[in-house]
């Protein structure tokens, strides 16, 4: 054989280099840098493959005493389209009937109940399942629906999934193809994976659990969306969130903690039915962790899984199918066409749209996020730097209760800040924003004073941007709580452009042409100079909180008239001797306290006046719906 020519060797080398470069680019696309992705606590990304690796799907069928329902469900499962290489296991859990207590004089026909159970067992034993293992678990006692769900599964690996169905369900022949495509697209695809998604429901969305919530309405183009509510009529469960829920459930139930969530219809269910149902537990867990479920929305009330709502625990008498089953005959679109996660809409328990991951790191992002806030021409800039996390969460619960949505949180980059962002709270990453400002602006800040004045400089530029966009701006610290919903709207004397607090550090900048003329680069430069010169003089503390004090001092030096917040009877000190609910209602709009006040004392005082509204999970005790 003749040796290769030099030209051919060079071409081969060039081709090899091109293939290597393509492979590296593929790796970078699959594994984005840690600086651009959200930290995932103890979660890690599942092993990524294209196509997805073989995974295990096990159908968990929960049954009791409805033979006709069970047979219909099994027939629909066996009629589904499974590929020749697909392995789907079937686990059937049959709850035992309640054995009557002879001491209470019950006269149940035990023989009839036994015969009924035997007929179910005979049918299940004779049912042929050719797609994987079939396992039957016949319980020795009556455990109820809660234990049926919670004890049905403990994942053995991150590649094991459970599809839970109750016996009065019927699934589409297309259900498995869709689930397989969904798992590959939203679980094994790096660009569409999120550890905050706990699974997918195949039932038609038709229920909003938050009292006074929005109607469940979706546009005709929406086929897949995210919704916090679990769907019990055909629910796919991802392994890690389910494990986390089971551990959370154990920790709470063994301590006697109840899954009450004020403002939710499901809490009323739990009060009536107690431990016969499991969904209030899962709903409370999802609320505290901020997780979401994938849902489908098909026209003409179609779904891949329908409930016939046969008489049982949930229905006193049979109500009939809740939806129309989607099958090949009625399929008029590409079922496996799925939108990227970034294109999907997210909804909370009130069916209010959630806008996750609004993290501002530069001026362009700031403008976008400010426009996404409530259209009230007023922005609330809340500093949470070195504010305890529980204090911040309590503040956000008050914002939710009062329907205050036009706020943005400011703090250094941290897991907590990014976790707030992925839950739908807009945030400003001070560290990245500061670096962006330094690369575009002429102000030079360096040396020992960098960390001290970073927050002050960022806030100054944010106020500049809000004035440019025509917004009024409140700058407040996290050591305060609003008492009324109009706290940030009403101003007693609109003749001033600036309002500043001395006792509690608050600044209000009203949008006006005169304010814009004052708040220019030269003014910001003077704010920075004032902050640097004030180190060690008590005006600027080591955590850089007192932006309002610095700005007020610069305004005073420039001869700008501003009004003191204290003159407006605006707030009340949490440490006041006779503070109670009555004094809060006396025209006050804010309650505040010193950062030097001990955390335990702050919590105690807030509890005394009913202003501490988070639970042991640092989650809001209530869901408060405000219709859009």
Buried (B, 14 or more C-beta within 10 A) or exposed (E): EEEEEEEEEEEEEEEEEEEEEEEEEEEEEBEEEEEEEBEBEEBEBBEBEEEBEEBBBBBBBBBBBBBEBBBBBBEBBBEBEBEEEBBBBBBBBBBBBEEBEEEEEEEEEEEEBEEBBEEBBEEBEEBEBEBBEBEBBBBEEEBBBBBBBBEBBEBEEBBBBBBBBBBBBBBBBBBBBBBBBBBBBBBBBBEBBBBBBBBBBBBBBEBBBBBEBBEBEBEEEBBBBBBBBBBBBBBBBBBBBBBBBBEBBEEBBEEEBBBBBEBBBBBEBBEEBEEBBBBBBBBBBBBBBBBBBBBBBBEEEBBBBBBBBBEBBBBEEEBEBBBBBBEEEEBEEEBEEBBEBEEBBBBBBBBBEBBBBBBBBBBEBBBEBBEEBEEBEBBBBBBBBBBBEBBBBBBBBBBBBBEBBBBBBBBBBBEBBBBBBBBBBBBBBBBBBBBBBBEEBEBEBEEEBEEBBBBBBBBBBBBBBBBBBEBBBBBBBBBBBBBBBEBBBEBEEEEBBBBBBEEBBBBBBBBBEEBBEBBEEEBBBBBBBBBBEBBEEEBBBEBBBBBBBBBBBBBEEEEBEBBBBBEBEBBBBBEEEEBEEEBBEEEBBBBBBEBEBEEEEBBEBBEEBEBBBBBEBEBBBBBBBBEE
